[in-house]
């Protein structure tokens, strides 16, 4: 293998590596977007759960009040 063939092979390898890196960056951005969406949904779920806990507390207070009256 002469120097020109080696340079051509090296160039091809670098081009392939560049494409692979670009693909990884694209996938990384997509994963980052998905993680961000999951975090937002988790926050919303937490807010909903907090609301349900508050409703349960109010109902428990009402039941306790009714039991105290009986």
N, C-alpha and C positions, 0 to 999 in steps of 0.2 A: 504494500500500500504506500503510495507516494504522498508527499505533503499536500498536494491539491485534493486528493481523495480523503485524507484525514481532515482537512479543513472543511470540506463539504459535509462529511459525516458529523463533525462537531457542530456545524451550522444547523444541520437538520435536528440534531439532539437539542440544541438550544431553542429552536423554534417549537419543538414538541413540548419542552419544559415550559416555555412561555404560555402555550395554550393550556397546559395542565394547571398552571398557576392561575390563569384567567378563569378557568372553570371552577377552581377551588374558591376564588374570591367571590364569584357569582353565587355559588352554593352557600358560602359563609353569610353573604348579605341576606339570602333567602331565609336561612336559619335564624339570623338576627331578627328579621321581620316577624317570623313565626314566634320567636320567644317574646318579642314585644307584644304581640297580639295575645299570647297566653297570659302574660303579666296583667294586661288590661282586663282580660276576662276574669282572672283570679281576684283582682281588686273589686270588680263588679259583684262577683260571687260573695266575697267577704261582706260587702255592703248589704247584699240581700240577706245573708245569714244574720247579720247584726239586726236588721229589721225584723226578721222572724223571731229572734231572741227577745227583742223588745215586745213584740206582740204576745209571746208566751208569758213574759213577766206581767204584763197588764192583765192577761186572763187569770194568771195565778193569784194576783192581788184581788181580782173581782171574786174568784172562788173563795178565797180566804175570808173576804168581807162577808159573803153570803153565809159561810159556815159559822162565822162569829155571831151573825144575827139569829141563826137558828138555834 
